[in-house]
């Protein structure tokens, strides 16, 4: 039987599934309103198309799926969420940190879905009590998006 961290990481896969379902549902709901406005990830697709060779691609993957999730989760769920929770009810703290998470990515068209992802990341961390849960979910999310964009977008 895994210890507390092991259980938290296993539960992370449930939160990853929840994130996929909620973000896809929100994307479907919003798609009629965003039709013709371009991809919220266009800059990333263009960047990935410019990568030549395995070295730069692997370095970018490690940055996107490793470094960024660790940094962002430490900032948003490890620091900001507890600070907000001291000043307001937890539900509002979760929503506030999720909205800031969405906004920091500087993708106006992606704000709703990125904020939804941020909300699930916060819920995962709160439910398990481990920052590792949200880091794992975030890393899997970013890694999957990177691979899909690399394969389908470039």
N, C-alpha and C positions, 0 to 999 in steps of 0.2 A: 504494500500500500504506500503510495507516495506521501511525502510530507506536505506541510501547508503550502510551500512554494510550488511543489509539483502539482498539487490539486488546483492551485490558482492558475497555473499555466495551462492545465487541461481544460479548465473552465474558460480560458481565453478562446479556445476554438469555438465554444458555444457563442461567445460574444462576437467572434469573427463572422459566424453564420448570421447572427442577428444584424450585424452591420451590413452585410451583403444584401439581405432581404430588405431592410429599411432604406438603404441608399438606392437600391434598384427601384423600389416602389416610389420613392420621392422623385427619382429621375423620370419615371414614366408619367407621374402626375404633372411634373413641370415641363415635360418635353413639348407639348403643344404651344406653350408660351415662349419657348426658347428656339423654336424652329427657325432656321435660317440665320441664327445669330452666331454661328461658328462653334467650335469646340472650346470648352473652358480649359482644355489641356493643350491647346495648339502650340504654345511655346515649348512645352516639354517634348511633344512629338517632333518638332523641328530640331531641337537639341539632340534627341536620340538619333534622328536621321543623319546628323553630322558626325556621330561617333564612328570611327574606323578602327577595326581590329578588336581583339578580345581584351587587351590591356585597358584601354579607356572605357570600354563597356563594363568590364568587371569593376573598375574603380568607381564608376558612376553608380552601378548597382549597389556596391557596398555603402556608398554615401547615402543613397536614397532609402535602402532597406535596412541599413544598420545604424549609421551615425544620426541621421535625421530623426528616426523614431526615438532613439535614446534621449537625444537633446530635447525634442519637442515634448515628450511625455514627462521628462523631469521638470521642464518649465511649466507646462499646463496642468498636469495632474499631480505632480509632486510638490510644486510650489504654489501656483496660482489658485488651484481648487481649494486647498486648505485655507489660504488667506481669505478667499471670498466666503468660504463656509463659516469663518469666524464673524463675518459681518452681515450675513444674510442667511435665510433658510437654505438647506442643502440643495433643494430643487432649483432655486434661483442661481446658486453657485454653479451647479452643473450646466445650466443653460448659459450663464454668462461666460464660463470658461470655454464652452463649446462654440459660442458665437465668436469669441476672440480667436480661437483656434482656426475657425473657418476664415476669418478676416485676415489673419497673418499670412495666408497663402496667396493673397493679392490676385485672386481669380473671381471677379464679381459674379460670373455665371456659375461658378462652382460653390459659392458661399452657402447655399442651402444644403447641398449634399455633404460638403466638408464639415459644416456645423453638425449635421446629423451624425457623421462619423465621430466627431469630437464628443458628442453626447454619449454615444455607445462606449467610447473609450473611457469616459468618466464613470459611467455606470459600472463598467467592468472592474475598474480599479476600486471603486467604492464597495462593490459586492464582495470581492475577494480580499480586499485589504492589502493587495500587493501591486506595486507599480509595474512589476514584471508582466502582469496580465495585459495592461494597456500597451506596454512596449511590444510584447509578442503580437498582439492584434495589429498594431500600427505597422510593425515590420512586415508581417504577412500581407497586409493591405498594400503597402507601398511596393513590396517585391512583386506582388501579382500584377499591379497596375504597370509597373516598369516592364515586366516580361510581356504582357499583352500589348503595350504600346510599341515595344521593340519589334515584336513579331507582326502585329497587324498594322502598325503605323509607319514602320520604316523598313 
